[in-house]
């Protein structure tokens, strides 16, 4: 009986080791994906800032043309 319990416990430990390995791999993938999203977010914010500056410049020029 003890041998059966040992094998059962051993199998459960093996399953937990496999699960930990799977979760570690998944966690690494999720972290890499999150990092990529952060990089993309920074790029989009920068592009948005540039577009806003260009738009403000165009509006300013249009106002000066309109006032002349």
PDB file as gemmi writes it, atoms N, CA and C in Angstrom:
CRYST1    1.000    1.000    1.000  90.00  90.00  90.00 P 1                      
ATOM      1  N   UNK A   1       0.816  -1.199   0.000  1.00  0.00           N  
ATOM      2  CA  UNK A   1       0.000   0.000   0.000  1.00  0.00           C  
ATOM      3  C   UNK A   1       0.855   1.257   0.000  1.00  0.00           C  
ATOM      4  N   UNK A   2       1.915   1.259   0.788  1.00  0.00           N  
ATOM      5  CA  UNK A   2       2.783   2.422   0.840  1.00  0.00           C  
ATOM      6  C   UNK A   2       3.448   2.690  -0.500  1.00  0.00           C  
ATOM      7  N   UNK A   3       3.764   1.612  -1.198  1.00  0.00           N  
ATOM      8  CA  UNK A   3       4.386   1.762  -2.526  1.00  0.00           C  
ATOM      9  C   UNK A   3       3.419   2.442  -3.485  1.00  0.00           C  
ATOM     10  N   UNK A   4       2.133   2.082  -3.427  1.00  0.00           N  
ATOM     11  CA  UNK A   4       1.130   2.719  -4.278  1.00  0.00           C  
ATOM     12  C   UNK A   4       1.005   4.208  -3.952  1.00  0.00           C  
ATOM     13  N   UNK A   5       1.004   4.518  -2.689  1.00  0.00           N  
ATOM     14  CA  UNK A   5       0.909   5.922  -2.270  1.00  0.00           C  
ATOM     15  C   UNK A   5       2.145   6.696  -2.731  1.00  0.00           C  
ATOM     16  N   UNK A   6       3.308   6.041  -2.646  1.00  0.00           N  
ATOM     17  CA  UNK A   6       4.531   6.683  -3.092  1.00  0.00           C  
ATOM     18  C   UNK A   6       4.467   6.989  -4.589  1.00  0.00           C  
ATOM     19  N   UNK A   7       4.023   6.014  -5.378  1.00  0.00           N  
ATOM     20  CA  UNK A   7       3.927   6.209  -6.829  1.00  0.00           C  
ATOM     21  C   UNK A   7       2.896   7.291  -7.160  1.00  0.00           C  
ATOM     22  N   UNK A   8       1.811   7.289  -6.425  1.00  0.00           N  
ATOM     23  CA  UNK A   8       0.787   8.316  -6.636  1.00  0.00           C  
ATOM     24  C   UNK A   8       1.337   9.701  -6.322  1.00  0.00           C  
ATOM     25  N   UNK A   9       2.036   9.811  -5.202  1.00  0.00           N  
ATOM     26  CA  UNK A   9       2.635  11.079  -4.816  1.00  0.00           C  
ATOM     27  C   UNK A   9       3.712  11.493  -5.822  1.00  0.00           C  
ATOM     28  N   UNK A  10       4.500  10.539  -6.250  1.00  0.00           N  
ATOM     29  CA  UNK A  10       5.547  10.813  -7.234  1.00  0.00           C  
ATOM     30  C   UNK A  10       4.943  11.317  -8.550  1.00  0.00           C  
ATOM     31  N   UNK A  11       3.847  10.698  -8.957  1.00  0.00           N  
ATOM     32  CA  UNK A  11       3.183  11.130 -10.193  1.00  0.00           C  
ATOM     33  C   UNK A  11       2.627  12.548 -10.045  1.00  0.00           C  
ATOM     34  N   UNK A  12       2.079  12.849  -8.878  1.00  0.00           N  
ATOM     35  CA  UNK A  12       1.552  14.190  -8.631  1.00  0.00           C  
ATOM     36  C   UNK A  12       2.675  15.233  -8.643  1.00  0.00           C  
ATOM     37  N   UNK A  13       3.811  14.878  -8.054  1.00  0.00           N  
ATOM     38  CA  UNK A  13       4.956  15.792  -8.060  1.00  0.00           C  
ATOM     39  C   UNK A  13       5.424  16.026  -9.494  1.00  0.00           C  
ATOM     40  N   UNK A  14       5.483  14.951 -10.279  1.00  0.00           N  
ATOM     41  CA  UNK A  14       5.873  15.087 -11.689  1.00  0.00           C  
ATOM     42  C   UNK A  14       4.893  15.994 -12.441  1.00  0.00           C  
ATOM     43  N   UNK A  15       3.611  15.816 -12.163  1.00  0.00           N  
ATOM     44  CA  UNK A  15       2.597  16.676 -12.795  1.00  0.00           C  
ATOM     45  C   UNK A  15       2.790  18.135 -12.400  1.00  0.00           C  
ATOM     46  N   UNK A  16       3.089  18.377 -11.134  1.00  0.00           N  
ATOM     47  CA  UNK A  16       3.327  19.742 -10.664  1.00  0.00           C  
ATOM     48  C   UNK A  16       4.572  20.347 -11.314  1.00  0.00           C  
ATOM     49  N   UNK A  17       5.601  19.559 -11.475  1.00  0.00           N  
ATOM     50  CA  UNK A  17       6.818  20.035 -12.143  1.00  0.00           C  
ATOM     51  C   UNK A  17       6.502  20.408 -13.587  1.00  0.00           C  
ATOM     52  N   UNK A  18       5.737  19.565 -14.274  1.00  0.00           N  
ATOM     53  CA  UNK A  18       5.336  19.861 -15.654  1.00  0.00           C  
ATOM     54  C   UNK A  18       4.494  21.139 -15.713  1.00  0.00           C  
ATOM     55  N   UNK A  19       3.565  21.263 -14.777  1.00  0.00           N  
ATOM     56  CA  UNK A  19       2.713  22.449 -14.735  1.00  0.00           C  
ATOM     57  C   UNK A  19       3.540  23.704 -14.488  1.00  0.00           C  
ATOM     58  N   UNK A  20       4.489  23.628 -13.581  1.00  0.00           N  
ATOM     59  CA  UNK A  20       5.362  24.778 -13.303  1.00  0.00           C  
ATOM     60  C   UNK A  20       6.157  25.167 -14.540  1.00  0.00           C  
ATOM     61  N   UNK A  21       6.639  24.191 -15.243  1.00  0.00           N  
ATOM     62  CA  UNK A  21       7.393  24.459 -16.470  1.00  0.00           C  
ATOM     63  C   UNK A  21       6.505  25.132 -17.516  1.00  0.00           C  
ATOM     64  N   UNK A  22       5.299  24.617 -17.663  1.00  0.00           N  
ATOM     65  CA  UNK A  22       4.350  25.202 -18.614  1.00  0.00           C  
ATOM     66  C   UNK A  22       4.004  26.629 -18.217  1.00  0.00           C  
ATOM     67  N   UNK A  23       3.741  26.843 -16.942  1.00  0.00           N  
ATOM     68  CA  UNK A  23       3.396  28.183 -16.464  1.00  0.00           C  
ATOM     69  C   UNK A  23       4.566  29.150 -16.613  1.00  0.00           C  
ATOM     70  N   UNK A  24       5.772  28.663 -16.395  1.00  0.00           N  
ATOM     71  CA  UNK A  24       6.952  29.512 -16.561  1.00  0.00           C  
ATOM     72  C   UNK A  24       7.082  29.959 -18.015  1.00  0.00           C  
ATOM     73  N   UNK A  25       6.910  29.043 -18.930  1.00  0.00           N  
ATOM     74  CA  UNK A  25       6.986  29.369 -20.355  1.00  0.00           C  
ATOM     75  C   UNK A  25       5.886  30.355 -20.736  1.00  0.00           C  
ATOM     76  N   UNK A  26       4.679  30.099 -20.269  1.00  0.00           N  
ATOM     77  CA  UNK A  26       3.557  30.987 -20.561  1.00  0.00           C  
ATOM     78  C   UNK A  26       3.797  32.374 -19.966  1.00  0.00           C  
ATOM     79  N   UNK A  27       4.330  32.428 -18.767  1.00  0.00           N  
ATOM     80  CA  UNK A  27       4.617  33.701 -18.109  1.00  0.00           C  
ATOM     81  C   UNK A  27       5.661  34.489 -18.908  1.00  0.00           C  
ATOM     82  N   UNK A  28       6.689  33.809 -19.384  1.00  0.00           N  
ATOM     83  CA  UNK A  28       7.712  34.475 -20.186  1.00  0.00           C  
ATOM     84  C   UNK A  28       7.112  35.047 -21.465  1.00  0.00           C  
ATOM     85  N   UNK A  29       6.226  34.293 -22.081  1.00  0.00           N  
ATOM     86  CA  UNK A  29       5.562  34.755 -23.300  1.00  0.00           C  
ATOM     87  C   UNK A  29       4.689  35.966 -23.006  1.00  0.00           C  
ATOM     88  N   UNK A  30       3.945  35.919 -21.916  1.00  0.00           N  
ATOM     89  CA  UNK A  30       3.089  37.045 -21.541  1.00  0.00           C  
ATOM     90  C   UNK A  30       3.908  38.290 -21.224  1.00  0.00           C  
ATOM     91  N   UNK A  31       5.036  38.104 -20.556  1.00  0.00           N  
ATOM     92  CA  UNK A  31       5.905  39.254 -20.255  1.00  0.00           C  
ATOM     93  C   UNK A  31       6.464  39.857 -21.542  1.00  0.00           C  
ATOM     94  N   UNK A  32       6.877  39.018 -22.460  1.00  0.00           N  
ATOM     95  CA  UNK A  32       7.402  39.517 -23.735  1.00  0.00           C  
ATOM     96  C   UNK A  32       6.309  40.264 -24.508  1.00  0.00           C  
ATOM     97  N   UNK A  33       5.105  39.725 -24.480  1.00  0.00           N  
ATOM     98  CA  UNK A  33       3.986  40.383 -25.151  1.00  0.00           C  
ATOM     99  C   UNK A  33       3.687  41.725 -24.503  1.00  0.00           C  
ATOM    100  N   UNK A  34       3.700  41.767 -23.183  1.00  0.00           N  
ATOM    101  CA  UNK A  34       3.456  43.020 -22.465  1.00  0.00           C  
ATOM    102  C   UNK A  34       4.540  44.046 -22.791  1.00  0.00           C  
ATOM    103  N   UNK A  35       5.781  43.590 -22.864  1.00  0.00           N  
ATOM    104  CA  UNK A  35       6.874  44.497 -23.229  1.00  0.00           C  
ATOM    105  C   UNK A  35       6.660  45.065 -24.632  1.00  0.00           C  
ATOM    106  N   UNK A  36       6.241  44.208 -25.549  1.00  0.00           N  
ATOM    107  CA  UNK A  36       5.986  44.666 -26.916  1.00  0.00           C  
ATOM    108  C   UNK A  36       4.859  45.695 -26.954  1.00  0.00           C  
ATOM    109  N   UNK A  37       3.808  45.460 -26.158  1.00  0.00           N  
ATOM    110  CA  UNK A  37       2.695  46.419 -26.104  1.00  0.00           C  
ATOM    111  C   UNK A  37       3.177  47.759 -25.552  1.00  0.00           C  
ATOM    112  N   UNK A  38       4.060  47.717 -24.556  1.00  0.00           N  
ATOM    113  CA  UNK A  38       4.574  48.955 -23.970  1.00  0.00           C  
ATOM    114  C   UNK A  38       5.409  49.733 -24.992  1.00  0.00           C  
ATOM    115  N   UNK A  39       6.229  49.026 -25.754  1.00  0.00           N  
ATOM    116  CA  UNK A  39       7.026  49.680 -26.795  1.00  0.00           C  
ATOM    117  C   UNK A  39       6.107  50.303 -27.832  1.00  0.00           C  
ATOM    118  N   UNK A  40       5.110  49.544 -28.263  1.00  0.00           N  
ATOM    119  CA  UNK A  40       4.170  50.058 -29.260  1.00  0.00           C  
ATOM    120  C   UNK A  40       3.404  51.268 -28.708  1.00  0.00           C  
ATOM    121  N   UNK A  41       3.029  51.220 -27.453  1.00  0.00           N  
ATOM    122  CA  UNK A  41       2.307  52.334 -26.830  1.00  0.00           C  
ATOM    123  C   UNK A  41       3.162  53.596 -26.824  1.00  0.00           C  
ATOM    124  N   UNK A  42       4.445  53.436 -26.453  1.00  0.00           N  
ATOM    125  CA  UNK A  42       5.338  54.605 -26.448  1.00  0.00           C  
ATOM    126  C   UNK A  42       5.484  55.187 -27.855  1.00  0.00           C  
ATOM    127  N   UNK A  43       5.592  54.317 -28.853  1.00  0.00           N  
ATOM    128  CA  UNK A  43       5.706  54.780 -30.237  1.00  0.00           C  
ATOM    129  C   UNK A  43       4.445  55.534 -30.658  1.00  0.00           C  
ATOM    130  N   UNK A  44       3.292  54.996 -30.311  1.00  0.00           N  
ATOM    131  CA  UNK A  44       2.042  55.651 -30.681  1.00  0.00           C  
ATOM    132  C   UNK A  44       1.877  56.989 -29.976  1.00  0.00           C  
ATOM    133  N   UNK A  45       2.268  57.059 -28.719  1.00  0.00           N  
ATOM    134  CA  UNK A  45       2.201  58.331 -28.005  1.00  0.00           C  
ATOM    135  C   UNK A  45       3.119  59.365 -28.642  1.00  0.00           C  
ATOM    136  N   UNK A  46       4.289  58.918 -29.061  1.00  0.00           N  
ATOM    137  CA  UNK A  46       5.233  59.823 -29.721  1.00  0.00           C  
ATOM    138  C   UNK A  46       4.668  60.302 -31.066  1.00  0.00           C  
ATOM    139  N   UNK A  47       4.109  59.394 -31.826  1.00  0.00           N  
ATOM    140  CA  UNK A  47       3.510  59.763 -33.110  1.00  0.00           C  
ATOM    141  C   UNK A  47       2.338  60.714 -32.905  1.00  0.00           C  
ATOM    142  N   UNK A  48       1.552  60.475 -31.879  1.00  0.00           N  
ATOM    143  CA  UNK A  48       0.421  61.336 -31.569  1.00  0.00           C  
ATOM    144  C   UNK A  48       0.897  62.749 -31.218  1.00  0.00           C  
ATOM    145  N   UNK A  49       1.966  62.817 -30.444  1.00  0.00           N  
ATOM    146  CA  UNK A  49       2.528  64.114 -30.056  1.00  0.00           C  
ATOM    147  C   UNK A  49       3.029  64.872 -31.293  1.00  0.00           C  
ATOM    148  N   UNK A  50       3.700  64.158 -32.197  1.00  0.00           N  
ATOM    149  CA  UNK A  50       4.191  64.782 -33.432  1.00  0.00           C  
ATOM    150  C   UNK A  50       3.036  65.271 -34.297  1.00  0.00           C  
ATOM    151  N   UNK A  51       2.009  64.459 -34.422  1.00  0.00           N  
ATOM    152  CA  UNK A  51       0.850  64.838 -35.238  1.00  0.00           C  
ATOM    153  C   UNK A  51       0.157  66.056 -34.636  1.00  0.00           C  
ATOM    154  N   UNK A  52       0.045  66.093 -33.324  1.00  0.00           N  
ATOM    155  CA  UNK A  52      -0.587  67.227 -32.654  1.00  0.00           C  
ATOM    156  C   UNK A  52       0.211  68.504 -32.907  1.00  0.00           C  
ATOM    157  N   UNK A  53       1.532  68.419 -32.816  1.00  0.00           N  
ATOM    158  CA  UNK A  53       2.387  69.582 -33.050  1.00  0.00           C  
ATOM    159  C   UNK A  53       2.241  70.076 -34.488  1.00  0.00           C  
ATOM    160  N   UNK A  54       2.206  69.156 -35.443  1.00  0.00           N  
ATOM    161  CA  UNK A  54       2.044  69.542 -36.851  1.00  0.00           C  
ATOM    162  C   UNK A  54       0.680  70.196 -37.072  1.00  0.00           C  
ATOM    163  N   UNK A  55      -0.344  69.638 -36.458  1.00  0.00           N  
ATOM    164  CA  UNK A  55      -1.686  70.185 -36.608  1.00  0.00           C  
ATOM    165  C   UNK A  55      -1.767  71.590 -36.016  1.00  0.00           C  
ATOM    166  N   UNK A  56      -1.165  71.777 -34.854  1.00  0.00           N  
ATOM    167  CA  UNK A  56      -1.157  73.100 -34.236  1.00  0.00           C  
ATOM    168  C   UNK A  56      -0.418  74.108 -35.121  1.00  0.00           C  
ATOM    169  N   UNK A  57       0.639  73.661 -35.757  1.00  0.00           N  
ATOM    170  CA  UNK A  57       1.389  74.527 -36.667  1.00  0.00           C  
ATOM    171  C   UNK A  57       0.532  74.925 -37.861  1.00  0.00           C  
ATOM    172  N   UNK A  58      -0.189  73.983 -38.420  1.00  0.00           N  
ATOM    173  CA  UNK A  58      -1.065  74.268 -39.566  1.00  0.00           C  
ATOM    174  C   UNK A  58      -2.167  75.240 -39.142  1.00  0.00           C  
ATOM    175  N   UNK A  59      -2.764  75.013 -37.989  1.00  0.00           N  
ATOM    176  CA  UNK A  59      -3.832  75.892 -37.506  1.00  0.00           C  
ATOM    177  C   UNK A  59      -3.289  77.308 -37.305  1.00  0.00           C  
ATOM    178  N   UNK A  60      -2.103  77.416 -36.732  1.00  0.00           N  
ATOM    179  CA  UNK A  60      -1.489  78.729 -36.515  1.00  0.00           C  
ATOM    180  C   UNK A  60      -1.249  79.437 -37.846  1.00  0.00           C  
ATOM    181  N   UNK A  61      -0.737  78.720 -38.823  1.00  0.00           N  
ATOM    182  CA  UNK A  61      -0.509  79.324 -40.150  1.00  0.00           C  
ATOM    183  C   UNK A  61      -1.808  79.734 -40.795  1.00  0.00           C  
ATOM    184  N   UNK A  62      -2.847  78.915 -40.652  1.00  0.00           N  
ATOM    185  CA  UNK A  62      -4.144  79.269 -41.232  1.00  0.00           C  
ATOM    186  C   UNK A  62      -4.721  80.533 -40.574  1.00  0.00           C  
ATOM    187  N   UNK A  63      -4.553  80.632 -39.267  1.00  0.00           N  
ATOM    188  CA  UNK A  63      -5.032  81.820 -38.554  1.00  0.00           C  
ATOM    189  C   UNK A  63      -4.294  83.061 -39.032  1.00  0.00           C  
ATOM    190  N   UNK A  64      -2.973  82.935 -39.230  1.00  0.00           N  
ATOM    191  CA  UNK A  64      -2.199  84.095 -39.665  1.00  0.00           C  
ATOM    192  C   UNK A  64      -2.557  84.485 -41.094  1.00  0.00           C  
ATOM    193  N   UNK A  65      -2.858  83.519 -41.920  1.00  0.00           N  
ATOM    194  CA  UNK A  65      -3.307  83.837 -43.293  1.00  0.00           C  
ATOM    195  C   UNK A  65      -4.656  84.497 -43.253  1.00  0.00           C  
ATOM    196  N   UNK A  66      -5.534  84.031 -42.408  1.00  0.00           N  
ATOM    197  CA  UNK A  66      -6.883  84.566 -42.286  1.00  0.00           C  
ATOM    198  C   UNK A  66      -6.869  86.004 -41.757  1.00  0.00           C  
ATOM    199  N   UNK A  67      -5.931  86.312 -40.865  1.00  0.00           N  
ATOM    200  CA  UNK A  67      -5.834  87.645 -40.285  1.00  0.00           C  
ATOM    201  C   UNK A  67      -5.202  88.648 -41.245  1.00  0.00           C  
ATOM    202  N   UNK A  68      -4.460  88.176 -42.216  1.00  0.00           N  
ATOM    203  CA  UNK A  68      -3.782  89.083 -43.149  1.00  0.00           C  
ATOM    204  C   UNK A  68      -4.675  89.613 -44.232  1.00  0.00           C  
TER     205      UNK A  68                                                      
END                                                                             
